[in-house]
Amino acid sequence: MLNSNFKDIFKYSEKYTTKESEFLCKLRLKTELEFTNSHMISGMYQGRILSFISCLIKPKKILEIGTFTGYSAICLSEGLTKDGILYTIDNNISLKSFLENIFKDVKLKNKIKFLLGNAIEIVPKLENDFDLAFIDANKKSYCKYYDLIIDKIKKGGVIIADNVLWKGKVLEENIDNDKLTKSMIEFNKKIFSDDRTEKILLPIRDGLYLIRKLY
C-alpha cells in the first residue's frame, strides 16, 4: 500500500462504506461485550460485503454453515427475495434460545431457519437449488462442507468461504504441526483446482473466497 499501512486503508474503506443497521450495530456490540470469542463475528465491513453480494444475487435460498450470534445470517438475509429463506446451521446448543430471540426481534423469524446440529449430517438432508452459501465454521471440515454444498448450489450460484487466509499463516513454510493451517491450504488448493467453478480470493479481513458454480 503506497504511503499507508493496511489498518489505515481498512479504516478509510470502512469510513466510505454504507453503515450497518442500528439493530446489527447493537448485536455486534452485544457480541463483543458478552462473548469471549467475539472475534468470530463477521463485523461491520465484512457484513456489508455479504449483504451487498446477497442483494446482487437476490437469492431465494441461502445456506449458512456457522451461525454464531446471527450477525452474518441477518446480513445475508437482506438480499433474500420476498418468499426467500435462509438456513443456518450451528452445533452450539447454548446459542439456540439467544438466536431464536434475535431473529424474532429483527422480524426474521419466518425468513431465517436455525438448524441445530452437525452440518455434515444436516446438509445432505436439505433440498437442492441454493443460490448462495456461506461457510464459516470448523476449519478442519471446510473441504467436507464444500463437497456437500457444491451439488446443492444452482448453476451460477455462489459459495463464500471465510478465513481462507487464516491470519496469514497460509504463507508460512513450517506448518508441520499446524493442522488448522494445513486444512485451509488444502481447502484453497481444492477450490482453485475445481474446474466446475470460477473463483476469486479476496484479502478482506481474514480472507474471503468467492466461488461461482459454472455448471
C-alpha positions as CSV (number, residue, x, y, z in Angstrom):
1,M,0.0,0.0,0.0
2,L,1.5,3.4,-1.0
3,N,2.4,5.5,2.0
4,S,-0.2,3.8,4.2
5,N,-0.4,0.7,6.3
6,F,-3.2,-1.8,5.9
7,K,-5.0,-0.7,9.0
8,D,-5.2,2.9,7.8
9,I,-6.5,1.7,4.4
10,F,-9.1,-0.5,6.1
11,K,-10.3,2.3,8.3
12,Y,-10.6,4.5,5.3
13,S,-12.6,1.8,3.4
14,E,-14.9,1.4,6.4
15,K,-15.5,5.2,6.5
16,Y,-16.7,5.3,3.0
17,T,-18.9,2.2,3.2
18,T,-22.7,2.1,3.9
19,K,-23.1,1.5,7.6
20,E,-24.9,-1.4,9.2
21,S,-28.4,-1.1,10.6
22,E,-29.0,0.1,14.2
23,F,-30.1,-3.5,15.1
24,L,-26.9,-5.0,13.6
25,C,-24.8,-2.4,15.4
26,K,-26.4,-3.3,18.7
27,L,-26.0,-7.1,18.0
28,R,-22.3,-6.6,17.2
29,L,-21.7,-4.6,20.4
30,K,-23.6,-7.1,22.4
31,T,-21.5,-9.9,20.9
32,E,-18.3,-8.0,21.7
33,L,-19.3,-7.4,25.3
34,E,-20.9,-10.8,26.2
35,F,-18.9,-13.4,24.2
36,T,-15.3,-14.2,24.8
37,N,-14.9,-15.4,21.2
38,S,-16.4,-12.2,19.8
39,H,-13.7,-12.2,17.1
40,M,-15.7,-14.8,15.3
41,I,-18.4,-12.3,14.3
42,S,-18.2,-11.1,10.7
43,G,-18.1,-7.4,11.7
44,M,-19.5,-4.3,10.0
45,Y,-17.3,-4.2,6.9
46,Q,-17.5,-7.9,6.0
47,G,-21.1,-7.9,6.9
48,R,-21.8,-5.1,4.4
49,I,-19.9,-7.2,1.8
50,L,-22.1,-10.2,2.5
51,S,-25.2,-8.1,2.3
52,F,-24.0,-6.5,-1.0
53,I,-23.4,-9.8,-2.6
54,S,-26.7,-11.2,-1.5
55,C,-28.5,-8.1,-2.8
56,L,-26.8,-8.5,-6.2
57,I,-27.8,-12.2,-6.4
58,K,-31.3,-11.8,-4.9
59,P,-31.3,-15.4,-3.7
60,K,-34.4,-17.4,-2.9
61,K,-32.5,-19.9,-0.8
62,I,-29.3,-19.3,1.2
63,L,-27.3,-21.9,3.2
64,E,-25.0,-20.8,6.0
65,I,-22.7,-23.1,8.0
66,G,-21.7,-21.5,11.2
67,T,-24.2,-19.1,12.8
68,F,-22.5,-17.8,16.0
69,T,-24.7,-14.8,17.2
70,G,-26.6,-14.5,13.9
71,Y,-24.9,-11.3,12.6
72,S,-23.8,-12.8,9.2
73,A,-27.2,-14.5,8.8
74,I,-29.0,-11.2,9.1
75,C,-26.6,-9.5,6.7
76,L,-27.1,-12.3,4.1
77,S,-30.9,-12.2,4.6
78,E,-31.0,-8.6,3.4
79,G,-30.9,-9.8,-0.2
80,L,-33.5,-12.5,0.0
81,T,-36.5,-12.5,-2.3
82,K,-39.9,-11.8,-0.7
83,D,-40.5,-15.5,-0.4
84,G,-36.9,-16.4,0.3
85,I,-35.4,-18.4,3.2
86,L,-32.0,-18.8,4.8
87,Y,-31.0,-22.0,6.6
88,T,-28.2,-21.5,9.1
89,I,-26.5,-24.4,10.9
90,D,-24.6,-24.4,14.2
91,N,-23.8,-27.1,16.7
92,N,-23.6,-24.8,19.7
93,I,-26.7,-25.6,21.7
94,S,-26.1,-22.8,24.2
95,L,-26.9,-20.3,21.3
96,K,-30.3,-21.7,20.5
97,S,-32.5,-19.5,22.6
98,F,-30.3,-16.5,22.0
99,L,-30.6,-16.9,18.2
100,E,-34.4,-17.5,18.3
101,N,-34.8,-14.3,20.2
102,I,-32.5,-12.3,17.9
103,F,-34.2,-13.5,14.7
104,K,-37.6,-12.8,16.3
105,D,-36.6,-9.3,17.4
106,V,-35.3,-8.4,14.0
107,K,-38.6,-9.8,12.5
108,L,-36.8,-12.5,10.5
109,K,-38.4,-15.5,12.3
110,N,-40.0,-16.7,9.1
111,K,-37.0,-15.8,6.9
112,I,-34.2,-17.5,8.9
113,K,-34.4,-21.1,9.9
114,F,-31.9,-22.1,12.6
115,L,-30.8,-25.8,12.4
116,L,-29.0,-27.1,15.5
117,G,-26.5,-29.9,14.9
118,N,-23.6,-31.1,12.8
119,A,-23.6,-29.6,9.3
120,I,-22.0,-32.7,7.8
121,E,-25.1,-34.7,8.9
122,I,-27.7,-31.9,8.2
123,V,-26.7,-30.6,4.7
124,P,-27.3,-33.9,2.9
125,K,-30.9,-33.9,4.2
126,L,-31.6,-30.4,2.7
127,E,-33.2,-29.9,-0.7
128,N,-31.0,-28.6,-3.6
129,D,-31.2,-25.4,-5.5
130,F,-29.5,-23.0,-3.2
131,D,-28.5,-19.7,-4.8
132,L,-25.9,-18.7,-2.2
133,A,-23.9,-20.3,0.6
134,F,-21.6,-19.1,3.3
135,I,-19.0,-21.3,5.1
136,D,-17.7,-20.0,8.4
137,A,-17.4,-22.9,10.8
138,N,-15.0,-25.7,11.8
139,K,-11.9,-25.0,9.6
140,K,-10.9,-28.7,9.6
141,S,-14.1,-29.6,7.8
142,Y,-14.1,-26.9,5.1
143,C,-13.3,-29.5,2.4
144,K,-16.2,-31.7,3.5
145,Y,-18.6,-28.8,3.7
146,Y,-17.6,-27.8,0.2
147,D,-18.2,-31.3,-1.2
148,L,-21.6,-31.4,0.4
149,I,-22.6,-28.0,-0.8
150,I,-21.4,-27.8,-4.4
151,D,-24.0,-30.2,-5.7
152,K,-26.8,-28.3,-3.9
153,I,-25.9,-25.0,-5.4
154,K,-27.6,-23.9,-8.6
155,K,-25.6,-23.2,-11.8
156,G,-24.5,-19.6,-11.4
157,G,-24.9,-19.8,-7.6
158,V,-22.2,-18.5,-5.3
159,I,-20.3,-20.0,-2.3
160,I,-18.5,-17.7,0.0
161,A,-15.8,-19.1,2.4
162,D,-14.4,-17.1,5.3
163,N,-11.0,-17.2,7.0
164,V,-9.2,-18.6,4.0
165,L,-6.0,-16.6,4.7
166,W,-6.0,-17.8,8.3
167,K,-4.3,-14.8,9.8
168,G,-1.6,-15.0,7.1
169,K,-0.5,-18.4,8.2
170,V,-1.2,-19.9,4.8
171,L,2.0,-18.2,3.7
172,E,4.2,-19.8,6.3
173,E,6.5,-22.7,5.3
174,N,6.9,-24.6,8.6
175,I,3.4,-25.8,9.4
176,D,4.1,-29.4,10.1
177,N,2.2,-29.3,13.5
178,D,-0.4,-26.8,12.5
179,K,-3.4,-28.8,11.4
180,L,-5.7,-25.8,11.0
181,T,-3.4,-24.0,8.6
182,K,-2.9,-27.3,6.7
183,S,-6.7,-27.6,6.4
184,M,-7.0,-24.1,5.0
185,I,-4.2,-24.6,2.5
186,E,-5.8,-27.8,1.4
187,F,-9.2,-26.1,1.0
188,N,-7.7,-23.3,-1.1
189,K,-5.9,-25.7,-3.4
190,K,-9.1,-27.8,-3.7
191,I,-11.2,-24.7,-4.7
192,F,-8.5,-23.5,-7.2
193,S,-8.3,-26.8,-9.0
194,D,-12.1,-27.3,-9.3
195,D,-12.9,-26.6,-12.9
196,R,-16.7,-26.5,-12.2
197,T,-16.2,-23.1,-10.8
198,E,-14.6,-19.7,-11.3
199,K,-13.2,-18.1,-8.2
200,I,-11.5,-15.1,-6.6
201,L,-9.7,-14.9,-3.3
202,L,-10.2,-11.5,-1.7
203,P,-7.7,-10.3,1.0
204,I,-10.6,-8.9,3.1
205,R,-10.3,-9.3,6.8
206,D,-9.1,-12.9,7.2
207,G,-9.7,-13.7,3.6
208,L,-12.9,-14.3,1.6
209,Y,-13.1,-16.9,-1.2
210,L,-15.8,-16.2,-3.7
211,I,-16.7,-19.2,-5.8
212,R,-19.3,-19.2,-8.6
213,K,-20.6,-22.5,-9.9
214,L,-20.3,-22.7,-13.7
215,Y,-22.2,-26.0,-14.3
